[in-house]
Amino acid sequence: MRTTMFERYGGFSKVRGIVSDFYDKVLDSPSLAKYFTGIDMRRMIDHQTKFVSQMMGGPASYTNEQLARVHANLSIDARSYGEVVDLLTESLEDHGVEAADVAVIRDDVMSRKVHIVTIR
């Protein structure tokens, strides 16, 4: 029986660790931290854990329409989005996610850019 990437890496607890470290990096970035002023980071980490889990084949589901709706008023530019993708990639690598799996996740995140970036 074939297992998902989500199962191979240990499920929600592993993904939550990756996402927590990812947000530590994001909040340390002068260009990205501004997007999270006044945000409940525990809730954000929970949502992002589910989102990354979905990309890894886990039991969560976010539509592109939902992503567009929640990001519509944030004025996210392409440069900031690229930095987020790079920090997520770094966090995945830091947690031992294999290069081929990192590429799958990165490609998925990049495919959603059109739904999140509002300033071109």
Backbone as a printed PyTorch tensor [residue, N CA C, xyz], in Angstrom:
tensor([[[  0.8330,  -1.1700,   0.0000],
         [  0.0000,   0.0000,   0.0000],
         [  0.8910,   1.2510,   0.0000]],

        [[  0.5510,   2.1910,  -0.8360],
         [  1.3420,   3.4090,  -0.9870],
         [  1.0200,   4.4020,   0.1290]],

        [[  2.0580,   5.0150,   0.6890],
         [  1.8520,   6.0150,   1.7380],
         [  2.0690,   7.4090,   1.1520]],

        [[  1.4340,   8.3760,   1.7600],
         [  1.6000,   9.7540,   1.3190],
         [  2.8580,  10.3530,   1.9310]],

        [[  3.2800,  11.4400,   1.3600],
         [  4.3960,  12.1900,   1.9160],
         [  4.0580,  12.5950,   3.3630]],

        [[  2.8230,  13.0020,   3.5830],
         [  2.3450,  13.3840,   4.9090],
         [  2.5730,  12.2500,   5.9080]],

        [[  2.2340,  11.0370,   5.5350],
         [  2.4230,   9.8780,   6.4170],
         [  3.8980,   9.5430,   6.5930]],

        [[  4.6640,   9.5880,   5.5110],
         [  6.0850,   9.2550,   5.5790],
         [  6.8640,  10.1540,   6.5280]],

        [[  6.4610,  11.4160,   6.6150],
         [  7.2000,  12.3620,   7.4510],
         [  6.6350,  12.5100,   8.8560]],

        [[  5.5950,  11.7740,   9.1930],
         [  5.1470,  11.7680,  10.5820],
         [  3.8940,  12.5490,  10.8920]],

        [[  3.1520,  12.9570,   9.8690],
         [  1.8490,  13.5700,  10.0970],
         [  1.8980,  14.9860,  10.6360]],

        [[  0.7860,  15.3600,  11.2880],
         [  0.6090,  16.7440,  11.7370],
         [  1.6970,  17.2300,  12.6820]],

        [[  2.1820,  16.3720,  13.5730],
         [  3.1830,  16.8470,  14.5320],
         [  4.4720,  17.2690,  13.8200]],

        [[  4.9050,  16.5110,  12.8480],
         [  6.1080,  16.8650,  12.0830],
         [  5.8800,  18.1290,  11.2650]],

        [[  4.7210,  18.1940,  10.5980],
         [  4.4270,  19.3600,   9.7700],
         [  4.3210,  20.6090,  10.6390]],

        [[  3.7260,  20.4830,  11.8100],
         [  3.6050,  21.6350,  12.7120],
         [  4.9920,  22.1610,  13.1120]],

        [[  5.9420,  21.2680,  13.3510],
         [  7.3000,  21.6910,  13.6680],
         [  7.9360,  22.4460,  12.5150]],

        [[  7.7370,  21.9650,  11.3120],
         [  8.2580,  22.6440,  10.1200],
         [  7.6390,  24.0370,  10.0090]],

        [[  6.3210,  24.0950,  10.1520],
         [  5.6070,  25.3660,  10.0090],
         [  5.9920,  26.3460,  11.1250]],

        [[  6.1560,  25.8600,  12.3330],
         [  6.5740,  26.7350,  13.4360],
         [  7.9370,  27.3490,  13.1530]],

        [[  8.8630,  26.5430,  12.6910],
         [ 10.1890,  27.0590,  12.3480],
         [ 10.1150,  28.0260,  11.1660]],

        [[  9.2780,  27.6980,  10.1970],
         [  9.0630,  28.5730,   9.0530],
         [  8.6000,  29.9600,   9.5160]],

        [[  7.6190,  30.0010,  10.4090],
         [  7.1260,  31.3030,  10.8680],
         [  8.1400,  32.0490,  11.7270]],

        [[  9.0080,  31.3450,  12.4300],
         [ 10.1010,  32.0260,  13.1330],
         [ 10.9520,  32.7990,  12.1250]],

        [[ 11.2340,  32.1860,  10.9830],
         [ 12.0330,  32.8270,   9.9310],
         [ 11.2640,  33.9880,   9.3030]],

        [[  9.9910,  33.7770,   9.0480],
         [  9.1600,  34.8240,   8.4520],
         [  9.1090,  36.0460,   9.3590]],

        [[  8.8940,  35.8220,  10.6410],
         [  8.7820,  36.9410,  11.5740],
         [ 10.1200,  37.6460,  11.8050]],

        [[ 11.2290,  36.9650,  11.5060],
         [ 12.5520,  37.5830,  11.5880],
         [ 12.8790,  38.4130,  10.3480]],

        [[ 12.0790,  38.2910,   9.3150],
         [ 12.3210,  39.0070,   8.0670],
         [ 11.6880,  40.3990,   8.1240]],

        [[ 12.5000,  41.4470,   7.9730],
         [ 11.9400,  42.8050,   7.9970],
         [ 10.8880,  43.0390,   6.9150]],

        [[ 11.0370,  42.3940,   5.7790],
         [ 10.0780,  42.6140,   4.6950],
         [  8.8030,  41.7910,   4.8380]],

        [[  8.8280,  40.7300,   5.6310],
         [  7.6450,  39.8730,   5.7690],
         [  6.8960,  40.0690,   7.0770]],

        [[  7.5890,  40.4390,   8.1180],
         [  6.9570,  40.5470,   9.4430],
         [  5.7580,  41.4830,   9.4310]],

        [[  5.7940,  42.5110,   8.5940],
         [  4.7000,  43.4950,   8.5400],
         [  3.3620,  42.8710,   8.1790]],

        [[  3.3880,  41.7920,   7.4570],
         [  2.1350,  41.1260,   7.0710],
         [  1.4540,  40.4400,   8.2560]],

        [[  2.1710,  40.2850,   9.3550],
         [  1.6480,  39.5080,  10.4770],
         [  1.4190,  40.3280,  11.7420]],

        [[  1.4800,  41.6270,  11.6120],
         [  1.1900,  42.5050,  12.7370],
         [ -0.2550,  42.2980,  13.1810]],

        [[ -0.4350,  42.0190,  14.4590],
         [ -1.7770,  41.8310,  15.0060],
         [ -2.4190,  40.4910,  14.6850]],

        [[ -1.6740,  39.5880,  14.0990],
         [ -2.1990,  38.2660,  13.7270],
         [ -2.0040,  37.2890,  14.8850]],

        [[ -3.0010,  36.4770,  15.1390],
         [ -2.9080,  35.3990,  16.1210],
         [ -2.0440,  34.2960,  15.5020]],

        [[ -0.7810,  34.2620,  15.8870],
         [  0.1610,  33.3370,  15.2480],
         [ -0.1470,  31.8730,  15.5450]],

        [[ -0.7190,  31.5830,  16.6860],
         [ -1.0860,  30.1760,  16.9580],
         [ -2.1240,  29.7110,  15.9400]],

        [[ -3.0760,  30.5660,  15.6730],
         [ -4.1200,  30.2380,  14.6840],
         [ -3.5140,  30.1500,  13.2800]],

        [[ -2.6120,  31.0840,  12.9730],
         [ -1.9550,  31.0810,  11.6670],
         [ -1.1470,  29.8020,  11.4710]],

        [[ -0.4050,  29.4100,  12.4920],
         [  0.3890,  28.1760,  12.3980],
         [ -0.5250,  26.9740,  12.2180]],

        [[ -1.6580,  26.9590,  12.8860],
         [ -2.6180,  25.8690,  12.7200],
         [ -3.1090,  25.8010,  11.2710]],

        [[ -3.5050,  26.9410,  10.7140],
         [ -3.9780,  26.9610,   9.3230],
         [ -2.8780,  26.5410,   8.3550]],

        [[ -1.6850,  27.0800,   8.5540],
         [ -0.5930,  26.7670,   7.6330],
         [ -0.1650,  25.3060,   7.7630]],

        [[ -0.2560,  24.7580,   8.9590],
         [  0.0460,  23.3280,   9.1480],
         [ -0.9060,  22.4930,   8.3150]],

        [[ -2.1700,  22.8360,   8.3330],
         [ -3.1560,  22.1100,   7.5270],
         [ -2.8900,  22.2930,   6.0380]],

        [[ -2.5160,  23.5150,   5.6490],
         [ -2.2540,  23.7920,   4.2400],
         [ -1.0470,  22.9960,   3.7330]],

        [[  0.0470,  23.0200,   4.4820],
         [  1.2340,  22.2600,   4.0840],
         [  0.9230,  20.7670,   4.1120]],

        [[  0.1490,  20.3340,   5.0880],
         [ -0.2520,  18.9260,   5.1500],
         [ -1.0150,  18.5260,   3.8990]],

        [[ -1.8910,  19.4020,   3.4370],
         [ -2.6440,  19.1320,   2.2110],
         [ -1.6940,  18.9160,   1.0370]],

        [[ -0.6750,  19.7610,   0.9190],
         [  0.2820,  19.6360,  -0.1820],
         [  1.1010,  18.3560,  -0.0820]],

        [[  1.1540,  17.7880,   1.1300],
         [  1.8950,  16.5500,   1.3510],
         [  0.9830,  15.3230,   1.2830]],

        [[ -0.2710,  15.5240,   0.8940],
         [ -1.2010,  14.4070,   0.7800],
         [ -1.9800,  14.1300,   2.0450]],

        [[ -1.9510,  15.0510,   2.9880],
         [ -2.6500,  14.8670,   4.2580],
         [ -4.1160,  15.2430,   4.1940]],

        [[ -4.8180,  15.0100,   5.3030],
         [ -6.2720,  15.1830,   5.3560],
         [ -6.7150,  16.6260,   5.6260]],

        [[ -6.4430,  17.5150,   4.7080],
         [ -6.8950,  18.8990,   4.8240],
         [ -7.2070,  19.3810,   3.4140]],

        [[ -8.0130,  20.4160,   3.3150],
         [ -8.3810,  20.8910,   1.9940],
         [ -8.6370,  22.3950,   1.9980]],

        [[ -7.8310,  23.1070,   1.2350],
         [ -8.0240,  24.5340,   1.0080],
         [ -8.1330,  24.7340,  -0.4920]],

        [[ -9.1620,  25.4440,  -0.9230],
         [ -9.3250,  25.7110,  -2.3500],
         [ -8.5640,  26.9770,  -2.7250]],

        [[ -8.2990,  27.1130,  -3.9990],
         [ -7.6520,  28.3220,  -4.4770],
         [ -8.5450,  29.5350,  -4.2480]],

        [[ -9.8420,  29.3480,  -4.3120],
         [-10.7800,  30.4420,  -4.0560],
         [-10.6630,  30.9200,  -2.6050]],

        [[-10.5280,  29.9840,  -1.6800],
         [-10.3400,  30.3620,  -0.2760],
         [ -9.0350,  31.1390,  -0.1010]],

        [[ -7.9820,  30.6560,  -0.7340],
         [ -6.6850,  31.3420,  -0.6380],
         [ -6.7840,  32.7570,  -1.1950]],

        [[ -7.4400,  32.9170,  -2.3280],
         [ -7.5890,  34.2430,  -2.9220],
         [ -8.3800,  35.1700,  -1.9990]],

        [[ -9.4320,  34.6550,  -1.4150],
         [-10.2870,  35.4680,  -0.5500],
         [ -9.5350,  35.9530,   0.6890]],

        [[ -8.8070,  35.0770,   1.3600],
         [ -8.1450,  35.4840,   2.6060],
         [ -6.9060,  36.3550,   2.3730]],

        [[ -6.3540,  36.3160,   1.1720],
         [ -5.1670,  37.1210,   0.8860],
         [ -5.4820,  38.3930,   0.0960]],

        [[ -6.7120,  38.5730,  -0.3370],
         [ -7.0890,  39.6560,  -1.2490],
         [ -6.7180,  41.0460,  -0.7490]],

        [[ -6.8680,  41.3200,   0.5070],
         [ -6.6380,  42.6620,   1.0330],
         [ -5.2650,  42.8550,   1.6740]],

        [[ -4.3570,  41.9340,   1.4540],
         [ -3.0540,  42.0090,   2.1160],
         [ -1.9710,  42.6940,   1.2880]],

        [[ -2.2510,  42.9920,   0.0390],
         [ -1.2750,  43.6600,  -0.8380],
         [  0.0590,  42.9290,  -0.8720]],

        [[ -0.0020,  41.6490,  -1.1280],
         [  1.2120,  40.8220,  -1.1990],
         [  1.8340,  40.9710,  -2.5770]],

        [[  3.1230,  41.3000,  -2.5950],
         [  3.8140,  41.4520,  -3.8770],
         [  4.6020,  40.1810,  -4.2030]],

        [[  5.0090,  40.0870,  -5.4590],
         [  5.6980,  38.8860,  -5.9470],
         [  7.0230,  38.6580,  -5.2170]],

        [[  7.7240,  39.7170,  -4.8980],
         [  9.0100,  39.5810,  -4.1970],
         [  8.8180,  38.9600,  -2.8110]],

        [[  7.8170,  39.4460,  -2.0780],
         [  7.5240,  38.8940,  -0.7460],
         [  7.1020,  37.4340,  -0.8570]],

        [[  6.2970,  37.1290,  -1.8490],
         [  5.8610,  35.7500,  -2.0440],
         [  7.0660,  34.8530,  -2.2980]],

        [[  7.9760,  35.3140,  -3.1340],
         [  9.1870,  34.5370,  -3.4070],
         [ 10.0070,  34.2850,  -2.1550]],

        [[ 10.0900,  35.2980,  -1.2950],
         [ 10.8330,  35.1210,  -0.0430],
         [ 10.1480,  34.0880,   0.8440]],

        [[  8.8290,  34.1200,   0.9020],
         [  8.0780,  33.1340,   1.6850],
         [  8.3540,  31.7280,   1.1610]],

        [[  8.3270,  31.5700,  -0.1440],
         [  8.5840,  30.2540,  -0.7400],
         [  9.9960,  29.7940,  -0.4010]],

        [[ 10.9520,  30.6970,  -0.4690],
         [ 12.3400,  30.3390,  -0.1320],
         [ 12.4670,  29.9280,   1.3430]],

        [[ 11.7950,  30.6570,   2.2380],
         [ 11.8640,  30.3110,   3.6620],
         [ 11.1600,  28.9950,   3.9580]],

        [[ 10.0720,  28.7160,   3.2680],
         [  9.4100,  27.4230,   3.4390],
         [ 10.3200,  26.3040,   2.9460]],

        [[ 10.9450,  26.5150,   1.8020],
         [ 11.8800,  25.5260,   1.2600],
         [ 13.0010,  25.2500,   2.2570]],

        [[ 13.5710,  26.3060,   2.8020],
         [ 14.6450,  26.1710,   3.7890],
         [ 14.1640,  25.4010,   5.0200]],

        [[ 12.9710,  25.6970,   5.4770],
         [ 12.4230,  25.0150,   6.6610],
         [ 12.1930,  23.5340,   6.3900]],

        [[ 11.6780,  23.2220,   5.2190],
         [ 11.4820,  21.8140,   4.8510],
         [ 12.8240,  21.0840,   4.8270]],

        [[ 13.8160,  21.6990,   4.2210],
         [ 15.1510,  21.0950,   4.1550],
         [ 15.7510,  20.9280,   5.5480]],

        [[ 15.5740,  21.9370,   6.4070],
         [ 16.0880,  21.8720,   7.7750],
         [ 15.5080,  20.6950,   8.5520]],

        [[ 14.3060,  20.2810,   8.1820],
         [ 13.6320,  19.1780,   8.8810],
         [ 13.7910,  17.8430,   8.1600]],

        [[ 14.7140,  17.7820,   7.2240],
         [ 15.0400,  16.5110,   6.5960],
         [ 14.0930,  16.0400,   5.5060]],

        [[ 13.2980,  16.9460,   4.9730],
         [ 12.4330,  16.5590,   3.8620],
         [ 13.3200,  16.3880,   2.6310]],

        [[ 13.1590,  15.2750,   1.9520],
         [ 13.9940,  14.9460,   0.8020],
         [ 13.8000,  15.9570,  -0.3220]],

        [[ 14.8700,  16.1590,  -1.0920],
         [ 14.8680,  17.1740,  -2.1510],
         [ 13.7110,  16.9950,  -3.1340]],

        [[ 13.4150,  15.7750,  -3.5210],
         [ 12.3190,  15.5430,  -4.4710],
         [ 10.9790,  15.9480,  -3.8630]],

        [[ 10.7970,  15.6960,  -2.5740],
         [  9.5520,  16.0690,  -1.9010],
         [  9.4700,  17.5810,  -1.7050]],

        [[ 10.6010,  18.2040,  -1.4000],
         [ 10.6420,  19.6630,  -1.2890],
         [ 10.2250,  20.2760,  -2.6300]],

        [[ 10.7140,  19.7260,  -3.7170],
         [ 10.3830,  20.2410,  -5.0510],
         [  8.8830,  20.1370,  -5.3320]],

        [[  8.2630,  19.0410,  -4.9170],
         [  6.8210,  18.8660,  -5.1160],
         [  6.0520,  19.9470,  -4.3520]],

        [[  6.4250,  20.1550,  -3.1020],
         [  5.7450,  21.1610,  -2.2710],
         [  5.9900,  22.5560,  -2.8370]],

        [[  7.2180,  22.8390,  -3.1840],
         [  7.5600,  24.1520,  -3.7360],
         [  6.7720,  24.4120,  -5.0230]],

        [[  6.6880,  23.4260,  -5.8970],
         [  5.9230,  23.5850,  -7.1370],
         [  4.4510,  23.8520,  -6.8460]],

        [[  3.9060,  23.1650,  -5.8490],
         [  2.5070,  23.3770,  -5.4740],
         [  2.3040,  24.8030,  -4.9760]],

        [[  3.2010,  25.2550,  -4.1060],
         [  3.1010,  26.6220,  -3.5790],
         [  3.2210,  27.6360,  -4.7220]],

        [[  4.1530,  27.4210,  -5.6220],
         [  4.3350,  28.3450,  -6.7400],
         [  3.1190,  28.3600,  -7.6600]],

        [[  2.4490,  27.2370,  -7.8040],
         [  1.2610,  27.1890,  -8.6660],
         [  0.1140,  28.0140,  -8.0960]],

        [[  0.1710,  28.3330,  -6.8190],
         [ -0.8960,  29.0960,  -6.1670],
         [ -0.5860,  30.5910,  -6.0920]],

        [[  0.5540,  30.9810,  -6.6030],
         [  0.9830,  32.3820,  -6.5580],
         [ -0.0800,  33.3170,  -7.1230]],

        [[ -0.6780,  32.9510,  -8.2230],
         [ -1.6740,  33.7880,  -8.8840],
         [ -2.8790,  34.0760,  -7.9800]],

        [[ -3.1220,  33.2250,  -7.0120],
         [ -4.2620,  33.3880,  -6.0950],
         [ -3.9130,  34.2040,  -4.8470]],

        [[ -2.6310,  34.4390,  -4.6290],
         [ -2.1870,  35.0820,  -3.3900],
         [ -1.5420,  36.4480,  -3.6390]],

        [[ -0.7490,  36.5590,  -4.6850],
         [ -0.0700,  37.8150,  -4.9840],
         [ -1.0780,  38.7800,  -5.6130]],

        [[ -1.1810,  39.9600,  -5.0210],
         [ -2.1440,  40.9530,  -5.5210],
         [ -1.4580,  42.1590,  -6.1560]],

        [[ -0.1590,  42.3240,  -5.9110],
         [  0.6090,  43.4130,  -6.5130],
         [  1.6320,  42.7930,  -7.4350]],

        [[  1.5160,  43.0550,  -8.6880],
         [  2.3910,  42.4200,  -9.6720],
         [  3.5720,  43.3050, -10.0190]]])
